[in-house]
Amino acid sequence: MQTFRTTGAIIPSGAALASELARYVAQRNDPASSLSILEAGPGTGPVSRAIAARMRPGDAVDLVEANPVFVEHLTRLVKSDPVFQPIADRVTIHPTLVTELGTDRQFDVIISGLPFANFTADEVRTIMEYYFSVLRPGGYVSFFSYLYLKQVTAVVSPLDDYLRRVRSGWEVREWVNRYAVDQVHVYRNIPPACVFHLRKPL
Ligand SMILES: C[S@@+](CC[C@H](N)C(=O)[O-])C[C@H]1O[C@@H](n2cnc3c(N)ncnc32)[C@H](O)[C@@H]1O
């Protein structure tokens, strides 16, 4: 159960969801610029592959994964998957919690796979504050939540678990209200998801 709480996914993200999450690796304000990219919670790497496929010369990505089993899997994937081959020397895997990564580096794009619905409101706030502290002005944070999850958990979860999810959802909503520049429903995913794109003001 602890593993599910921190993994928070039934199956890895599909191609359509991964592609939407990697939107700001593909679309950049200055086409000549290179990007510093952070992916939090890559899991088995479906979104990392989408990021890698959209990276250009000079871009670098940091993958931060707390689960050692997924870290081992990602290490093998980066060495063996042809999508990673052209950029393998610009991928760094960090086996840690994302908030332990430190604040000495700044990122242009942060893509978060963390299961906010499984966290407390305080945990969501700590992670969002961290993202915005290491994000460059004008940079983007993209993350997703599953659609209809609240309705399902209202029926099947114990009351305290349901209430925790409602509170963490309110915290996520505050950040979305403050910084969202777009939100997109991705129905071609199991389960269907909503991707939020937030931008730090210049
Ligand atoms: C919902 S899965 C997403 C996996 C993948 N990005 C995808 O979309 O299929 C969440 C991942 O975040 C990792 N995780 C959870 N909390 C974390 C944290 N605080 N720091 C880094 N990774 C974390 C889990 O181990 C898991 O691999």
The ligand as an SDF file (V2000), in Angstrom:
LIG
                    3D

 27 29  0  0  0  0  0  0  0  0999 V2000
    2.6030    8.2160  -10.7650 C   0  0  0  0  0  0  0  0  0  0  0  0
    4.2430    7.5340  -10.8610 S   0  0  0  0  0  0  0  0  0  0  0  0
    4.6420    8.2830  -12.3960 C   0  0  0  0  0  0  0  0  0  0  0  0
    5.5910    7.4710  -13.2160 C   0  0  0  0  0  0  0  0  0  0  0  0
    5.8100    8.0110  -14.6310 C   0  0  0  0  0  0  0  0  0  0  0  0
    6.2500    9.4050  -14.6230 N   0  0  0  0  0  0  0  0  0  0  0  0
    4.5490    7.8890  -15.4520 C   0  0  0  0  0  0  0  0  0  0  0  0
    3.9710    8.9300  -15.7830 O   0  0  0  0  0  0  0  0  0  0  0  0
    4.1810    6.7520  -15.7680 O   0  0  0  0  0  0  0  0  0  0  0  0
    5.0760    8.4970   -9.6190 C   0  0  0  0  0  0  0  0  0  0  0  0
    6.5720    8.2570   -9.4620 C   0  0  0  0  0  0  0  0  0  0  0  0
    7.0670    9.2390   -8.5390 O   0  0  0  0  0  0  0  0  0  0  0  0
    7.9990    8.6140   -7.6450 C   0  0  0  0  0  0  0  0  0  0  0  0
    8.0080    9.4660   -6.4410 N   0  0  0  0  0  0  0  0  0  0  0  0
    7.0360    9.6040   -5.5040 C   0  0  0  0  0  0  0  0  0  0  0  0
    7.3620   10.5520   -4.6170 N   0  0  0  0  0  0  0  0  0  0  0  0
    8.5750   11.0520   -5.0140 C   0  0  0  0  0  0  0  0  0  0  0  0
    9.4260   12.1070   -4.5210 C   0  0  0  0  0  0  0  0  0  0  0  0
    9.0820   12.8240   -3.4490 N   0  0  0  0  0  0  0  0  0  0  0  0
   10.5810   12.3590   -5.1810 N   0  0  0  0  0  0  0  0  0  0  0  0
   10.9250   11.6470   -6.2920 C   0  0  0  0  0  0  0  0  0  0  0  0
   10.1600   10.6380   -6.8020 N   0  0  0  0  0  0  0  0  0  0  0  0
    8.9960   10.3590   -6.1830 C   0  0  0  0  0  0  0  0  0  0  0  0
    7.4390    7.2110   -7.4520 C   0  0  0  0  0  0  0  0  0  0  0  0
    8.4270    6.3360   -7.0090 O   0  0  0  0  0  0  0  0  0  0  0  0
    6.9420    6.9090   -8.8690 C   0  0  0  0  0  0  0  0  0  0  0  0
    7.9550    6.3440   -9.6520 O   0  0  0  0  0  0  0  0  0  0  0  0
  1  2  1  0
  2  3  1  0
  2 10  1  0
  3  4  1  0
  4  5  1  0
  5  6  1  0
  5  7  1  0
  7  8  2  0
  7  9  1  0
 10 11  1  0
 11 12  1  0
 11 26  1  0
 12 13  1  0
 13 14  1  0
 13 24  1  0
 14 15  1  0
 14 23  1  0
 15 16  2  0
 16 17  1  0
 17 18  1  0
 17 23  2  0
 18 19  1  0
 18 20  2  0
 20 21  1  0
 21 22  2  0
 22 23  1  0
 24 25  1  0
 24 26  1  0
 26 27  1  0
M  CHG  2   2   1   9  -1
M  END
$$$$
